[in-house]
């Protein structure tokens, strides 16, 4: 079996990658007061040694008072944080890597374990972040907050382009703000951003995408991260059928998404009964956009069988890119070892120096 299909170059507008592998975003919370420190820049530069095509940054908060859920989440606004991101970008490029920042707004969230709180109440489509009693707090966003949030996403993407990034990823998965608008449990609004159908509840995310598209050039790549499950309800599903998925994804694509990042618990898990296609496979079939498949790649009990399946699905065109997460904890040089036929070889890298990938976001 050849792994060559996984090492073919990929291009989407200005985003040019040497292979299909993407380093999935990781939560580090190592940026006090939102300012990425020097060790953060060093971490991303060293990740160029992983030989993945694309490095996605940890989540960076847009310019909203309660966008971050932790005091160590980096900001993607303000003179000092943006100067730090400029250094990070430039160091990655000098090392031969390609990087895109992930822009996020946490939405409504549980209280921080330390007692820390953002300077304004958490905000979302409602005051809920989950289906169970007690999973509520913060405030429902009014029209002014909604408009300011859309503008903040657009401004952050515009700043990313100015810094030289070829694209951004907008986080709309895992129970974060945009995902809270998708989910009927957390979105009970009666205005234009609510509704009984998933298509209706996609309007706010579509407006965010549209604003980002207008604020950036045509050749700037916009990646949208999506998921079906939620941390507050792992068995939840936004789209129960492929028809519902089409109704969900179509307005987002029309608004200007270039690549869909389809996150699930395990990439080999079929999304709907009667078909072997996973989340990414269905998203590509429905939209014909490039897609990223994601979820425990490289961690199956029988790694060679998993790898064979990965190659065959790539050859069948079920996905374009592959996101790596926890496998890089075990072997930071997994991509290099795969390329050179040495999977299972010890990684000659100090994991402590690389920074722990402790929570995929």
LUMDRENKOL-808939 format. One line per 8 residues: number of its first residue (from 1); for each residue y, x, z of C-alpha. Coordinates in Angstrom, 2 decimals, padded with zeros to 5 digits. Example, Ala and Ser with C-alpha at 12.3 -4.5 7.8 and 13.67 -1.06 7.14 Angstrom:
BEGIN
1) -004.50/012.30/007.80 | -001.06/013.67/007.14
***
This chain:
BEGIN
1) 000.00/000.00/000.00 | 003.46/001.25/-000.87 | 006.51/000.53/001.28 | 008.87/001.34/-001.58 | 010.09/-002.30/-001.93 | 011.60/-001.97/001.56 | 013.58/001.10/000.51 | 015.21/-000.26/-002.61
9) 019.04/-000.24/-002.52 | 020.85/-003.49/-001.78 | 024.34/-004.50/-002.83 | 026.50/-007.50/-002.01 | 030.08/-007.06/-003.10 | 031.45/-003.96/-001.30 | 028.42/-003.76/000.97 | 026.11/-001.10/-000.51
17) 022.97/-000.22/001.46 | 020.35/002.47/000.90 | 017.48/000.25/002.06 | 016.76/-003.23/003.40 | 016.83/-002.43/007.11 | 019.55/-003.69/009.45 | 020.03/-002.65/013.07 | 020.38/-005.95/014.90
25) 023.38/-006.41/017.22 | 022.77/-005.48/020.85 | 024.60/-006.45/024.01 | 025.73/-003.39/025.99 | 028.79/-004.63/027.90 | 030.04/-001.05/028.04 | 033.67/-001.63/027.11 | 035.75/-002.15/030.27
33) 038.69/-004.48/029.69 | 037.52/-004.90/026.10 | 038.18/-001.29/025.08 | 035.24/000.52/023.41 | 034.93/003.87/025.19 | 034.18/007.23/023.56 | 030.48/006.97/024.37 | 030.37/003.72/022.38
41) 031.65/005.55/019.31 | 029.07/008.29/019.87 | 026.32/005.70/020.19 | 027.07/004.12/016.82 | 027.39/007.52/015.16 | 023.96/008.55/016.48 | 022.47/005.31/015.24 | 023.06/006.68/011.76
49) 020.02/008.86/012.51 | 017.91/005.70/012.50 | 018.26/005.65/008.68 | 018.74/001.88/008.53 | 020.81/000.55/005.66 | 023.27/-001.36/007.86 | 024.39/-001.06/011.48 | 025.66/-004.29/013.01
57) 027.86/-003.81/016.04 | 027.42/-005.46/019.38 | 029.31/-008.71/019.64 | 033.08/-008.23/019.71 | 035.29/-011.02/021.03 | 037.92/-012.68/018.89 | 041.41/-013.26/020.29 | 040.74/-016.20/022.59
65) 041.07/-015.92/026.39 | 037.52/-017.10/027.09 | 035.73/-015.74/024.03 | 033.87/-013.13/026.09 | 031.33/-013.91/028.79 | 031.45/-010.47/030.41 | 034.28/-008.06/031.30 | 032.51/-005.30/029.37
73) 032.40/-007.11/026.02 | 034.57/-005.24/023.48 | 037.55/-006.97/021.92 | 038.26/-007.07/018.21 | 041.98/-007.54/018.66 | 044.81/-005.61/020.23 | 046.19/-002.19/019.34 | 043.94/-000.05/021.55
81) 040.60/-001.79/020.81 | 041.29/-001.83/017.07 | 042.14/001.88/017.16 | 038.81/002.48/018.89 | 036.98/000.43/016.25 | 038.72/002.51/013.58 | 037.27/005.66/015.15 | 033.84/004.04/015.38
89) 033.90/002.99/011.74 | 035.10/006.38/010.52 | 032.51/008.30/012.56 | 029.69/006.15/011.19 | 030.91/006.62/007.61 | 031.20/010.39/008.08 | 027.58/010.39/009.26 | 026.56/008.59/006.06
97) 026.11/005.14/007.61 | 027.34/001.65/006.82 | 028.54/-000.67/009.58 | 029.84/-004.19/010.03 | 031.26/-005.68/013.25 | 029.86/-008.87/014.70 | 032.60/-011.34/015.65 | 031.85/-013.79/018.40
105) 033.12/-016.45/020.72 | 030.70/-017.26/023.53 | 031.71/-020.90/023.90 | 030.81/-022.67/027.12 | 028.65/-020.47/029.33 | 027.16/-020.28/032.82 | 029.14/-018.42/035.50 | 028.84/-014.64/035.40
113) 026.39/-013.29/037.99 | 029.06/-011.01/039.46 | 031.53/-013.82/040.01 | 033.80/-012.53/037.26 | 035.56/-015.21/035.24 | 037.62/-015.07/032.04 | 041.40/-015.56/032.28 | 041.01/-019.14/031.00
121) 038.18/-021.66/031.37 | 035.22/-021.40/029.04 | 035.66/-023.72/026.06 | 033.43/-025.52/023.58 | 032.96/-028.74/021.65 | 032.27/-030.39/025.01 | 031.95/-029.06/028.53 | 028.18/-028.54/028.17
129) 026.20/-025.44/027.24 | 022.73/-026.92/027.69 | 020.75/-030.14/028.09 | 019.90/-029.92/031.79 | 021.84/-031.07/034.86 | 024.24/-028.35/035.93 | 024.49/-026.81/032.46 | 028.12/-027.69/032.11
137) 031.48/-026.18/032.86 | 034.63/-025.21/031.08 | 036.57/-027.60/028.89 | 036.25/-029.47/025.62 | 038.53/-027.88/023.01 | 041.55/-029.85/021.90 | 043.15/-029.67/018.45 | 045.40/-026.78/019.42
145) 042.47/-024.72/020.73 | 040.40/-025.48/017.63 | 043.17/-024.34/015.29 | 043.83/-021.20/017.33 | 040.13/-020.32/017.30 | 039.85/-020.69/013.53 | 042.93/-018.48/013.15 | 041.47/-015.90/015.56
153) 038.26/-015.56/013.52 | 040.30/-015.13/010.35 | 042.58/-012.55/011.95 | 039.65/-010.52/013.27 | 037.99/-010.46/009.85 | 041.26/-009.42/008.25 | 041.60/-006.59/010.77 | 038.03/-005.48/010.01
161) 038.87/-005.23/006.33 | 042.01/-003.21/007.11 | 039.90/-000.80/009.17 | 037.65/-000.19/006.17 | 034.58/-002.23/007.08 | 032.84/-003.64/004.00 | 032.12/-006.92/005.78 | 031.65/-008.77/009.06
169) 029.01/-010.89/010.69 | 030.13/-014.15/012.31 | 027.92/-015.17/015.22 | 026.90/-018.83/014.89 | 023.54/-018.64/016.68 | 021.84/-018.56/020.10 | 024.04/-021.12/021.81 | 027.37/-019.43/021.11
177) 030.48/-021.44/020.23 | 029.77/-022.28/016.58 | 026.15/-023.05/017.43 | 027.34/-025.40/020.16 | 029.13/-027.38/017.47 | 025.89/-027.61/015.45 | 023.80/-028.97/018.35 | 024.00/-032.67/019.20
185) 023.40/-031.90/022.89 | 026.59/-029.85/023.21 | 028.62/-031.62/020.52 | 029.28/-035.26/021.37 | 032.73/-035.30/019.80 | 034.05/-038.35/017.99 | 036.65/-036.50/015.90 | 036.07/-034.81/012.51
193) 034.13/-031.98/014.14 | 031.54/-034.27/015.70 | 029.07/-036.69/014.17 | 025.50/-037.95/014.23 | 024.28/-035.63/011.46 | 023.92/-031.87/011.37 | 026.02/-031.78/008.22 | 028.91/-033.46/010.06
201) 028.58/-031.09/013.01 | 028.75/-028.11/010.62 | 032.37/-028.82/009.70 | 033.95/-026.60/012.34 | 031.82/-023.58/011.36 | 032.60/-024.29/007.70 | 036.31/-024.27/008.48 | 035.93/-020.94/010.27
209) 034.08/-019.50/007.28 | 036.69/-020.86/004.89 | 039.53/-019.35/006.91 | 037.81/-015.96/006.98 | 037.23/-016.17/003.26 | 040.91/-016.89/002.60 | 042.05/-014.09/004.91 | 039.95/-011.41/003.20
217) 039.45/-010.19/-000.34 | 036.79/-011.53/-002.69 | 034.74/-008.36/-002.44 | 034.59/-008.48/001.39 | 031.10/-009.47/002.54 | 030.72/-012.33/005.00 | 027.43/-012.55/006.93 | 026.67/-015.62/009.05
225) 024.10/-015.40/011.85 | 022.17/-018.62/012.51 | 019.25/-019.72/014.69 | 017.29/-022.86/015.37 | 016.42/-022.28/019.05 | 018.83/-021.99/021.98 | 018.61/-019.87/025.16 | 019.21/-023.04/027.18
233) 016.44/-024.85/025.27 | 014.08/-022.43/023.44 | 012.09/-025.26/021.82 | 015.16/-026.96/020.39 | 015.53/-027.17/016.63 | 018.69/-027.99/014.74 | 016.95/-028.87/011.47 | 013.63/-030.68/011.85
241) 013.00/-030.76/008.10 | 013.92/-028.72/005.04 | 016.17/-031.61/003.98 | 018.14/-031.35/007.20 | 018.31/-027.58/006.76 | 019.79/-028.06/003.30 | 022.41/-030.45/004.71 | 023.21/-027.86/007.40
249) 023.47/-024.80/005.16 | 025.11/-026.27/002.06 | 028.64/-026.75/003.51 | 028.52/-023.26/005.01 | 027.61/-021.72/001.68 | 030.29/-023.70/-000.12 | 032.84/-022.44/002.40 | 032.17/-018.85/001.38
257) 029.17/-017.27/003.18 | 027.67/-014.31/001.28 | 024.58/-013.49/003.38 | 022.66/-015.62/005.90 | 021.15/-013.84/008.90 | 018.26/-016.05/009.98 | 017.26/-015.21/013.55 | 014.02/-016.50/015.06
265) 011.67/-015.46/017.86 | 009.18/-013.92/015.43 | 009.80/-013.38/011.75 | 006.25/-014.37/010.72 | 006.49/-017.82/012.31 | 006.53/-020.62/009.69 | 009.60/-022.80/009.97 | 008.08/-026.10/008.83
273) 004.52/-027.40/008.73 | 002.78/-027.11/005.40 | 004.54/-023.95/004.25 | 004.22/-020.27/005.21 | 007.95/-019.73/004.67 | 009.86/-018.59/007.72 | 013.48/-019.46/008.54 | 014.85/-016.85/006.15
281) 012.45/-017.88/003.40 | 013.59/-021.49/003.56 | 017.26/-020.48/003.71 | 016.86/-018.41/000.56 | 014.90/-021.15/-001.20 | 017.62/-023.70/-000.36 | 020.74/-021.62/-000.99 | 019.63/-018.75/-003.27
289) 021.84/-016.47/-001.16 | 020.72/-013.07/000.11 | 019.11/-013.49/003.54 | 018.21/-011.31/006.51 | 014.89/-012.03/008.21 | 014.87/-011.33/011.92 | 012.67/-011.54/014.98 | 010.36/-008.94/016.57
297) 009.74/-007.02/013.34 | 007.35/-004.12/013.93 | 005.95/-005.49/017.19 | 002.85/-007.40/015.99 | -000.51/-006.51/017.60 | -001.81/-005.33/014.21 | 001.11/-003.32/012.81 | -000.43/-002.40/009.48
305) -001.25/-006.03/008.68 | 002.28/-007.01/009.65 | 003.72/-004.28/007.44 | 001.62/-005.42/004.50 | 002.89/-008.97/005.01 | 006.48/-007.69/005.21 | 006.15/-005.82/001.92 | 004.47/-008.73/000.13
313) 007.10/-011.23/001.27 | 009.87/-008.85/000.21 | 008.24/-008.53/-003.22 | 007.99/-012.32/-003.49 | 011.73/-012.55/-002.83 | 011.46/-014.48/000.46 | 014.15/-012.26/002.00 | 016.45/-009.40/001.05
321) 017.08/-007.58/004.33 | 015.10/-007.01/007.54 | 016.74/-006.83/010.98 | 015.18/-004.54/013.58 | 015.61/-005.09/017.29 | 013.21/-004.17/020.10 | 011.02/-001.94/017.94 | 013.86/000.58/018.07
329) 013.45/000.78/021.85 | 009.94/002.05/021.28 | 010.76/004.25/018.30 | 014.41/004.80/017.29 | 013.17/006.60/014.16 | 010.92/003.70/013.09 | 012.53/003.45/009.64 | 012.23/007.18/009.01
337) 008.62/007.21/010.20 | 007.85/004.26/007.94 | 009.47/005.93/004.96 | 007.53/009.15/005.44 | 004.20/007.57/006.38 | 004.35/008.64/010.01 | 004.47/005.38/011.96 | 003.18/006.02/015.46
345) 004.60/009.53/015.56 | 006.58/010.37/018.69 | 010.31/009.94/018.33 | 012.16/013.22/018.80 | 015.15/011.39/020.25 | 016.34/011.01/023.82 | 016.42/007.23/024.31 | 018.76/007.62/027.25
353) 021.28/009.32/024.99 | 020.94/006.58/022.40 | 021.78/003.74/024.75 | 019.40/001.00/025.72 | 018.96/-001.94/023.38 | 018.55/-004.37/026.22 | 019.45/-007.76/024.78 | 019.63/-008.85/021.17
361) 022.64/-011.05/020.54
***
